[in-house]
Amino acid sequence: MSDLIETVRGAQPAAGPAAREHLARAEDHLACAREDLARLAQGLHPGDLRDGLPRALAALAGLGAYLYAERFPAAPLLLAAAAIFLVSLTFRTIDLAVCACIPTGTHFIWHALNAVVLYLALLSAIRHGGLAARPTHA
């Protein structure tokens, strides 16, 4: 990463004014990326492991897997919800680390994806819930 930053710095004197501005921004972004990678290497939000979200993901994925094994028709929706929840947790986890380079952060993606997770879980319950929900035997 340091070599890349030095290369960008070396190209600036020979560039025109507009190119120098773009190269300066690129240098800033690379420095931010280097800092973010250092922070990520030190560990991601330890609170994320204590706040129950990994357990919620495990419960959703576990229920989906169990229902899949038992051939319940609700399984694909719950497994899709678990996969999207995993992606949403990833965006939540990296949010603080990327704020220096992405001013809006990624927290809004966490909320948007969680809305999709809730939609899929509710859709599963509406379509396949109740006493009439029986496994499909092939």
C-alpha positions in Angstrom: 0.0 0.0 0.0 2.8 2.4 0.8 4.4 1.7 -2.6 1.1 2.6 -4.3 0.8 5.9 -2.3 4.4 6.8 -3.3 3.7 6.1 -6.9 0.6 8.4 -6.8 2.8 11.1 -5.1 5.5 10.7 -7.8 3.0 11.2 -10.6 1.6 14.4 -9.2 4.3 16.9 -10.4 4.1 15.8 -14.0 0.3 15.9 -14.1 -1.9 18.8 -15.1 -3.9 20.7 -12.4 -7.1 18.6 -12.8 -5.1 15.4 -12.7 -3.1 16.6 -9.7 -6.4 17.1 -7.9 -7.6 13.6 -8.7 -4.2 12.1 -7.7 -4.3 14.0 -4.4 -7.8 12.6 -3.7 -6.6 9.1 -4.7 -3.7 9.5 -2.2 -6.2 10.5 0.5 -8.4 7.5 -0.3 -5.4 5.1 -0.2 -4.3 6.5 3.1 -7.9 6.0 4.5 -7.9 2.5 3.2 -4.6 1.8 4.8 -5.9 3.1 8.2 -9.1 1.1 7.8 -7.2 -2.1 7.1 -5.1 -1.5 10.2 -8.2 -1.0 12.3 -9.8 -4.1 10.8 -6.7 -6.1 11.5 -7.0 -5.1 15.2 -10.5 -6.5 15.3 -14.0 -5.6 14.4 -16.5 -4.1 16.9 -16.2 -6.6 19.8 -19.7 -5.5 20.9 -21.1 -7.1 17.8 -20.2 -10.5 19.2 -22.0 -9.8 22.5 -25.2 -8.1 21.4 -27.0 -11.2 20.3 -26.9 -10.7 16.6 -24.7 -13.7 15.8 -27.2 -15.8 17.9 -30.1 -14.4 16.0 -28.4 -15.3 12.7 -27.6 -18.8 14.0 -31.2 -19.3 15.1 -32.6 -18.1 11.7 -30.2 -20.2 9.7 -30.7 -23.2 12.0 -34.5 -23.0 11.8 -34.2 -22.7 8.0 -31.9 -25.6 7.8 -34.1 -27.8 10.0 -37.2 -26.9 8.0 -35.3 -27.6 4.8 -34.2 -31.0 6.1 -37.8 -31.8 7.0 -39.0 -30.5 3.6 -41.2 -27.7 4.9 -42.1 -25.2 2.2 -41.1 -22.2 4.4 -37.5 -23.3 4.4 -36.2 -21.4 1.3 -37.6 -18.1 2.4 -36.0 -18.5 5.9 -32.7 -19.6 4.4 -32.8 -16.6 2.0 -33.5 -14.3 5.0 -30.5 -15.8 6.9 -28.2 -15.2 4.0 -29.4 -11.6 3.6 -29.0 -11.1 7.4 -25.4 -12.3 7.2 -24.7 -9.6 4.5 -26.5 -7.0 6.6 -24.4 -7.9 9.7 -21.3 -7.5 7.5 -22.3 -4.0 6.5 -23.0 -3.2 10.2 -19.7 -4.5 11.3 -17.6 -2.6 8.8 -19.5 0.7 9.2 -17.2 2.5 11.6 -14.1 1.3 9.8 -15.2 2.7 6.4 -16.7 6.0 7.6 -13.4 7.8 7.0 -13.5 6.9 3.3 -17.3 6.6 2.7 -18.8 9.6 4.5 -22.3 8.1 4.5 -21.0 4.9 6.0 -22.8 1.6 5.5 -25.3 1.7 8.4 -28.2 2.6 6.1 -27.5 -0.6 4.2 -27.8 -2.6 7.5 -31.3 -1.1 8.0 -32.4 -1.7 4.4 -31.3 -5.3 4.4 -32.9 -5.9 7.8 -36.2 -4.7 6.3 -35.8 -7.4 3.6 -35.0 -10.0 6.2 -38.2 -9.1 8.1 -40.2 -9.1 4.9 -39.0 -12.6 4.0 -39.6 -13.9 7.6 -43.1 -12.5 7.6 -43.8 -13.7 4.1 -42.7 -17.2 5.2 -45.1 -17.0 8.2 -48.0 -15.7 6.1 -47.6 -18.2 3.3 -46.6 -21.3 5.3 -47.5 -20.7 8.9 -50.2 -22.2 11.0 -51.4 -25.7 11.6 -51.9 -26.4 7.9 -48.1 -26.1 7.2 -46.9 -29.6 6.6 -43.8 -30.9 5.0 -43.8 -31.7 1.3 -42.8 -35.3 0.8 -41.4 -36.1 -2.6 
